[in-house]
C-alpha cells in the first residue's frame, strides 16, 4: 500500500476513533443523568399509584365511619332488629358502595351479621375465604374495646382486600362502644382497572416471587432507600416495583408500574445529533491536514523510495541518495547512504567468508549436505567419500534413501514428515548404510527444512557423521552392563556409582528395593546413611577409604531401618575407590560398590546360636523332668501301697496306670509342640478325658464338656493339674453315675489375672453325706489335696448339684519355663 493511501487511512481511522471517544465520553457523562431522570419519573408514577390506592382505601374507611357513628347501627348491635339490615344492607346498597363484605360484631366480639356480594354476578355470595378465619379471639379487627379505627389491606386466599374496621358509637361519635363494623373491598383486577383509568398509569399487582418479578429482598433493600426498585424491562419499557404490606406489616403483594422509555429515547436522539455534528466539523479539518502532510513529507518519502528501489534493482551499491534540507528526512537519507557504504564493505567481506567457509567444509570430518524438495542431493561436501564410500559428484542428483538399509527407510521418512508438519528440525537420527565395498556404517544425521518466502518447502540442509565406532563401543558396554544387571538380579545385590567431585549418583533398582525406597525417590548418600540403625554408622571407615593414602576401598556390615515398612535389616557393603592425579592433587573421583541384604544369613546365625543354647538347657531340663517324674511315680506307688490290703489289686493297678498315663500324655503333647517348654492344656485335657472315658467304658451315657481358654502351661504346673483332673474325672466316672444314669461332666480352666481357676464337676449322685473331702482315707482325694498344696493353691467343694470342685492356683515357673511368656 502506498504511503499516501496509508496516510488517508490513518486520518480516517483517527477521525473515527476521535468521534468514538467523544461518543463514549458523552455517553458516560449524559447517560447516567438521563437514567436518573427516567428512574425519578418512574418513582413519581409509583408514588401516584400508591396515593390513588390510599385514596380508594380512605373512601372505603369514610363509608365505614359513617355507618359506625350512627344511632341505628348502635341500636342494632343491642336489639338485633332485622329492619336495620333489610333497610341498609340490601344487595343494591353494597353494589352501589362497591363493598364486597360487611361484618357487624357486638361488644363481646361475636359476629352478629355478615354479608358479601360478588360484583361480577351482582348477587350475594359467601363471605370471602380466610376473612372469618382472621376474626379469631383477640383479632385487631375487633375495635369494640378500642377508640381508634383500623384500616389497611388484608391478604386473603382470593386476593387482597382493603378493609376498614371502626368501633360503633352513637351519632355524636361519643359514648361507649357498642361493637365493631367492618367493610371490605377486593383490590382485584376490576378495581385496578378502575384506578388505572383514573390515573392513566399502567399499574398492576403481582404475587411476590412470580416469574419476571424481582425477589422481595431486592425490592425492599434497593439503593434508593424509598422501597421502590426501578428496572428497565426492555429498550421500550421501564418497570418499577414496590411492596404492598398488609395491616400486620407483612409483604402481601408487589405493585408494578410500567411506563414507556421516552427519556431514554430522547438521550439516544441527542447522541446521534452529537455524532453527526462532530463528523461534519471534523472531516474538512482532517482532509486539510492530510494535504499538508503529503506536500511537505510524503512526496519526499516517495522520491527517496524510488531511488532506493533503483539502486537495489541495478545492484548499484555505489549509488547514493540526494535530499536537500535540514530535517529528519534529510538525516534519514544520510543514514541510508552510510548504510550503503557499510553494505558495500559487507559484500566484500561476505565473499571472503564464503571462501573461508568452503575451505572449512572441505576439511571437517562431518559431511555437509543439501537437497531439493524431492529429497535429491544438490550439494554434498568432499568428506562424503570417507563416510559413504562414494565420490561427491556421484552422489549429486541421487536420493539419500538409496544409501539407507531398506528396513530403516520408512522410519526416516516418518521423521522427515513430522519435521515438515512441525516446521522444525531433527537431530541425532541414526541409520545403517552399505558402502560400495560391502562394509556397514552407522550414520548420525541432523538437519532442518528450507522454505521460501511463501512458506513452501524448497529443500533440506544438514550434517552427517560416521558413528560406527561409537555404536560398537556402546553395544559392547550394553552387553557388559546387561551381564552385570543379570548377575545383580540373580544374586539380589544392589550396585551404586558415586562421583565425589560432582556428587552425582547412580543406584540400581535392587538398591532401592533393599532400602525400601520407591523407585522414583531421589537418593543421596546422606539419605541412605540416615537409614542406618543408630550406633551402626561407620563414617570413619568411608573417610579412610576416600583418603588418597587409604586402602582404596572398604567393606562393612550394619543394620538399616527399611523405609517401606520400618523393618530392621542387615546389609553388607563392599566398595572400591578410584583416584586421579598425583601427589597433593590426588583425589577420589569415583566409588563403585555393591550392597547385599544379609538379614536371612544373620537371622540364621542368631537362630543357630540360640538353638545351641536352648538344646543345652533342654538336656538339663529333660534330666530334671525324668528325675521329678520318677519321684512322682515313686510317691504314687508309695501311697497306693497303703491301700493294697483294702482295695482290689486290678483296680489299684489300673488307677496307677491312669495316673502314669496322665503324666506320659503331658510329655507326649509337650514334645509334639513347637515350644517344648509349654503345653496346650486344652488339647491335653481333651485327650486325657477321651482316654479315661475309653478306660471306664462310659460309652454315650456321660457327656464330657471341656471349657478351657487358650492356656499354655509349663510342665511343672501341667503335671499336678493333669493328675488332679485324672483323679476327679476318674472318681466321677466310677461313683457319680453307678446306676447307669446319663449325666454331664464339665471341666473348665480360666485365667484371672496372675491366678488360674480349675473347675471339675458333675451332676451325678454327689459325695456321701458327712464325707470330709479334706480329711479322707480316699487315696484319690488325698492325692488331690497334696497336689493342690504343691501348686500353693486352694480347693473348694460345691455339692448343691452333684459334685463340683473349684481349685485356684498360680503357675509354678522353672528356670526353663521362665524363658517363655506365660500362657
HELIX and SHEET records of a PDB file:
HELIX    1   1 UNK A    3  UNK A   68  1                                  66    
HELIX    2   2 UNK A   71  UNK A   79  1                                   9    
HELIX    3   3 UNK A   82  UNK A   88  1                                   7    
HELIX    4   4 UNK A   91  UNK A   96  1                                   6    
HELIX    5   5 UNK A  131  UNK A  134  1                                   4    
HELIX    6   6 UNK A  189  UNK A  199  1                                  11    
HELIX    7   7 UNK A  216  UNK A  220  1                                   5    
HELIX    8   8 UNK A  262  UNK A  293  1                                  32    
HELIX    9   9 UNK A  294  UNK A  298  3                                   5    
HELIX   10  10 UNK A  299  UNK A  313  1                                  15    
HELIX   11  11 UNK A  328  UNK A  363  1                                  36    
HELIX   12  12 UNK A  384  UNK A  387  1                                   4    
HELIX   13  13 UNK A  392  UNK A  395  1                                   4    
HELIX   14  14 UNK A  400  UNK A  402  5                                   3    
HELIX   15  15 UNK A  406  UNK A  422  1                                  17    
HELIX   16  16 UNK A  468  UNK A  491  1                                  24    
HELIX   17  17 UNK A  509  UNK A  515  1                                   7    
HELIX   18  18 UNK A  525  UNK A  529  1                                   5    
HELIX   19  19 UNK A  539  UNK A  546  1                                   8    
HELIX   20  20 UNK A  583  UNK A  585  5                                   3    
HELIX   21  21 UNK A  599  UNK A  641  1                                  43    
HELIX   22  22 UNK A  649  UNK A  672  1                                  24    
HELIX   23  23 UNK A  681  UNK A  696  1                                  16    
HELIX   24  24 UNK A  715  UNK A  731  1                                  17    
HELIX   25  25 UNK A  732  UNK A  736  3                                   5    
HELIX   26  26 UNK A  779  UNK A  790  1                                  12    
HELIX   27  27 UNK A  817  UNK A  819  5                                   3    
SHEET    1   A 6 UNK A 123  UNK A 125  0                                        
SHEET    2   A 6 UNK A 111  UNK A 118 -1                                        
SHEET    3   A 6 UNK A 101  UNK A 106 -1                                        
SHEET    4   A 6 UNK A 179  UNK A 186 -1                                        
SHEET    5   A 6 UNK A 159  UNK A 168 -1                                        
SHEET    6   A 6 UNK A 150  UNK A 156 -1                                        
SHEET    1   B 4 UNK A 202  UNK A 206  0                                        
SHEET    2   B 4 UNK A 251  UNK A 260 -1                                        
SHEET    3   B 4 UNK A 237  UNK A 245 -1                                        
SHEET    4   B 4 UNK A 228  UNK A 232 -1                                        
SHEET    1   C 5 UNK A 377  UNK A 380  0                                        
SHEET    2   C 5 UNK A 367  UNK A 372 -1                                        
SHEET    3   C 5 UNK A 457  UNK A 466 -1                                        
SHEET    4   C 5 UNK A 440  UNK A 451 -1                                        
SHEET    5   C 5 UNK A 425  UNK A 434 -1                                        
SHEET    1   D 5 UNK A 504  UNK A 507  0                                        
SHEET    2   D 5 UNK A 493  UNK A 499 -1                                        
SHEET    3   D 5 UNK A 587  UNK A 597 -1                                        
SHEET    4   D 5 UNK A 568  UNK A 580 -1                                        
SHEET    5   D 5 UNK A 553  UNK A 561 -1                                        
SHEET    1   E 2 UNK A 678  UNK A 680  0                                        
SHEET    2   E 2 UNK A 712  UNK A 714 -1                                        
SHEET    1   F 5 UNK A 702  UNK A 708  0                                        
SHEET    2   F 5 UNK A 743  UNK A 752  1                                        
SHEET    3   F 5 UNK A 755  UNK A 762 -1                                        
SHEET    4   F 5 UNK A 803  UNK A 810 -1                                        
SHEET    5   F 5 UNK A 794  UNK A 798 -1                                        
END                                                                             
